[in-house]
């Protein structure tokens, strides 16, 4: 979906003065980095990044050379394998003969509303219950757009079975699961664009459990040591790191191979390859106001560093639910917190960075609750396709 100036004005109006100032600060640092030939890496979380079109936007930013690497969750990889967003019909599962103990809370069963061509491709790989599909189509139900694959039949089951094959193919070639899956993924996905442009796309270790069984196969494909080392190399080369609606980022802020916070000191002492966040810019897009409170306390008087130096419990000191990533982020001199909805923040950052760099965007995301966002989500459903197994195998041979 192209840039719409009027829609962007509506998006901008959703941020307060502080939010807009932080967005501007982030844009300035990204533009300065790209103008001197530096690198930008994005660390994404799961659900909201998919639903708001952010992962599709990041793929576009990879295409035009603004984003140079991505770390994400196994759930996002699974959804991108399925086409990012898809349309499903939800029906009561028990009347369809589905064993109630298999059904999730609510008792609903989902039909993936995909084309006959896609169903034929799936049937070449695994048995397909055409009778069940026919019963689902004839049943009363509700049609919605949601993250692709997942619980939808047959797409979710197909992706989990395909994940086993991808993992075996990747291990036999010394590749990551993400690299091999990306070879057959749509180019408007992060894994697909990463494979085409040879840019790293990696699941972080804390985010391996997601996407059903897909996350397990991702975790089994390369060791935790190698995954941590690959992520370390990607972050080492980055000048700007943007964190987008992601929890459990201690692997980035104070991971086993990061020296600036001290956690990687013994790895470095023993001769392992480590990296440092010193001198980098950390931009975090987050809805949690506690992050702002902790960041302000550190910027105003070094309270977080003092608590660490004196061994004080940070949760009691600041009287907020203290997530692990707040510590490293707040203490980092180059941190920029943006407290806001990623659906609002990302289109502003992407459009303005591209404009200042003189680059044309072919796709821009919008908040999913806006008219532009609804059109965007429909565009993703129609034009971002599930991964092509035959294409993956062909490119793997090449």
N, C-alpha and C positions, 0 to 999 in steps of 0.2 A: 504494500500500500504506500503510495508516494506521500511526500510532505504536503500538508494542508495548513497554510499559514493561519487561517481563522481557527481551526481546531487547536493549533498550538497555543494561540492566545488564551483559549479557554483552559488549556492544561496549565499554563503559567499562572493563571489566576488562582489556582488551587494551593500554591505555595505562599507561605508568609515571607516577610522581609528577610528573616534569618535564613530560611530555606533557599531563597533565590540567591542570596549572597554566597552561600556555600556551594550552590550549583555553579555559580560564576567562577568561584575559586577553583573548583574541580576542572572546569572547562579550560581555564587559563593554564593549569599545569599540564593537562593532556595535550593541548595545542603546542605549548612550548616543548614538550617531550617529543612529539612527532616532527616538529620543525627541525629539531637537531638530530633526527634519525633514531630517537630512542624507542623504547618498547612499552606497550600497555598490555596488561594481563587482567582478565576478569575472573573473579571467583563467584560462582553463582550457587544459589540454593535451589530448592525444588519447586513445588507447586506454583507459587505466585509468578515466578519467572517464566513459566510455560504459559499460564493463563493470560498474563498481561502482554504476551507477544515479545517479551524481552529476549528470550533465547533466540527467536527468529531474527530480532534486531541485531543481536550480537553476531550471529552468522553473517549478516550483511556488513557489519563493521569489520569482520574478518576479511570479507571479500574485497573491501575497498582499502584495506591496509591500515586501519586505525587500531584494531585489536590484534595482538600478536600471539595470544595463547589464552586458554580457558581451563579452569578447573571447575568441576560441577559435581552433581550427585548421580548415583547409579539410577535413581528414579528418572532424572532428566534424560539420561542415555536411553533408558527403556522407552520413554515417551517419544524421543526423537526417532528411534527405530520404527515406531508405529506411525510416524508422520506428525509428531508434536501435538496437534489437537485433532480429535476426530468426533464424529457424530455417533451417538449410540441411542438405542431405544431401551428404556428400562421397563421391565415387566415383572409382576409377581412370579417368583421362581417355582413355588410349590405346585400351582396348577399345571405347570409345564412338565412336571415329573422330575424336577431337580431335587435331589436329596436335601432337605432343610438344613442338615448339619453342615453342608458345604456352603450355604449361602451366608453372605455378610449380614450385619445388623440391618434390619429393615426387610430382609427376605427378598430383595430384588435381584434379578438376573438381567444382564445387559447383552444386547445384540449390536455388534459393530456394523454400522451402516456403510459398508464399503461397496465398491463396484463389483460386478460379476467377474471382471477381469482379475481383480485382486483375489477374489474367492477361488478362482480357478488356479491361480499361482500358489495359493496356500494349499489347495488340495493336492497339488503335485508333490508337496512335501510331507503332508500328514493326512490321515483320514478326516473327513469333514462330515459332520452330522447335518446333512441337508434337510432332513425332516425336522430337526430341532429349529433350524433357521426359519423354515416355513411356518412353524408354530409360533415362533417369536414375532414374525412379521404380521401374523394374523391376530395376535393377542392385543388386548388393551394395554396401553403403556404411554410413557412420556418420552419425547425425543429431546435430548440436550447435547450441547457441545462440552466436551471434557478433555482432560489430558489423555493422549492416545494410548491404545493398548490396554494396559491395566486389567480390569475385570471384564472387558468386552469379549464376547465370543464371536468369531474364533481368534480375533487378533491378539488378545492377551495370551491365550494358550500357545498360539503359534510363535510369538516372540520368545516365550520362556523355553520352548523346545528348540528354537533356532539358536538361542543363547548358548546351549550346550555345544553345538557344532562350531559356533564362532570361537568359543573359548579353546576348543581343541585345535582349530586352525591357527589361532594366534600363538598358542604355546609351541606348536611345531615350527614356527618361524621366528620365535623370539620377539613377538610383537605384543602390544597390549590389546585387550578386548576392544577398547575404544577405537584404535587404529583400524582394525579389521572390519568392525561394524560400520565405521565411517565410509569404507570403500563402496558400500552398497546403499548408504543413506542419502536422502535428498540433499541437494547442495544448499538448501535454505535451512538446514539444521547445523548446529555447531560441529557435531561429529562429521557430518558430510563435508562441510567447508574445510574443516581441519585436515581431512584426508586429502582433499584436492589441492590445498595450498601448503601441505606439509607443515601445519602448525600444530603444536601440542594441545590436545584436549584430554584431560585426565580427571578421573574421579578421586577426590580426596579420601584418605583413609577413614575419617569419621563419617563420611557420607556413603560408605559402601553398602550399607544395609538399606535397600530401597528398590522399588521397581519389582517387587516379588522376587522370584528366583534369579532374575537377571543380575541383581547386585551380587549374589553369591558367585555366579560365573565370572563376573568382572573381577571379584576379589581373588578367585582361584587362578586367574590367568597369569598374573605376575606376582612375585612375592611382595610383602609389605615393605621390605627393605628397598626393593627396586622401585616400587611406587613412590616411596618417600624421596628417593634420590632423583627420580624424574621430576617430581614436583619442585624439589629444591633447585634443580637446574633451570626450570622455567622461571621460578621466582627470582633467582639470582640475576637473570638477564633482564628482568623487568625494571622499569623506572617508575611506573605508576601501576598500582594494584587497586582495582575497583572491586569492592565486595558488595554483592547484590542480594539482599534478603536471604542471608545465609547464617545459620547457627553453626556452632562447633568448628570455629575457624582457628582453634588453638594450634592446629597443625601448621598454619601460616604464621600466626603471631608468635608462637613460642613452641614450634615443632621440634622434633628430635634432631634436626640438622640446621637449626637457625641459631646464630651466635649472639645477635644483638640483645636478646632478652636473657641470654645465658643458658638456655636449655640445651643448646647444641655444643656446649663447651667441651664436654667429655668426648663427644664424637670427634671433634676437631683435635683434641688432645691425643686421641688414638689414631689419628691420621686419616679419618674419613673425610670425604668431600662435604663441606658445609657451606652455608651462605649467610649473609647478614642483611637485615632490613635497613640498616643505617643508610641514610641519604635518600631513601625512596619516599614516594608519596603513597599514602594509604587513604583511599576514599571509601567510606562505608555508607551505603544507603540502607537505612533501617527505620522501622516504625517505633522502636522502643525508646521512650523518652528518658529511660534510665541511662542510656548510653550518653546522651547529652549532659546529664547531671554529672556523671563520672568524668567525662571529658573536660567539662568546665572546671571541676574541682582540681584536676591535674594541671590544666593550663593556668589556673589562677594561683596555685600555691604548691603544686607538686605533691598533692595529697596521696595519690596512688603510689608514687614512688616511695614516699615516706612510710606508707603502710607496709610495703614490701620490705623496706630497709629495716623496719622495726618488728617485722613478723606479726603484724596486726591482721585480724580477720577483716577483709574488705567489705563483706556483706554487712557486718554490724557497723562498721565505720561510716559507710555511706547510706545505710538504711534503705537499700534498694536490692532487688533480686540481682545478684552480681554474676553475670555470665563470664565464663573464662576469657573470652576474646576481648572483653572490655579492658582488661589490664594492659595487655600489650598494645592495643590500639590507642588507648588514652595516653599512654606514656610515650608514644612515638611522636617525635617532633614534626613529622610530615603528615600527620593524620588530619583528615577533613571529614567530620561527621555530617551527613545529610539526613535529618529526621523527616522522612516523608515516604509516600507510596512510590514503589519502583515504577508503577505504571505511569506516574506523573513525571518522575525525575528523569528516567531514561530517554524519552523522546526529546526532552529539552537538551540534555547533554549531547546526544547523538546528532541532532539537527544543527546545533550551534557549532560543535566541533567540526562537522563536515563543511559547514558554510565557511568558517574561518580558514579552513585548509583548502577551500576551493574544490571540494569533492562532492559529486552528486550521489544522493542516496536513492536507491530504487525501492527501498522499503523503510517505513517508519512505523513504530508501534504507537498505540494510543491507549489510555485507560479503558479497561474492558467495559466499564459502565457507561461510556459515552457512545454517541452514535457512530463516531469514527472507529471506536474500539470494537463495536459489534460487527461492523463491516470488515475490520481487520481480522477478527477471529474467524469469520466465515471465509475470508480469503485464505487463511492458513489451512482450514479444513479442506478446501477445494484444491489448493495448489501445492501444498507440501505433502508429498506422498510417502507411504510406508517404504521401508528399505527394500531394495531389490536384491534377493539372494543371488540370482544369476549374474547380475552386474558385479556383486561383491566377489564371487568366485573368479570371474573374468579378470577383474583388476588385480586380484591376488596373484593370479598366474603371471600377469604382466610385470 
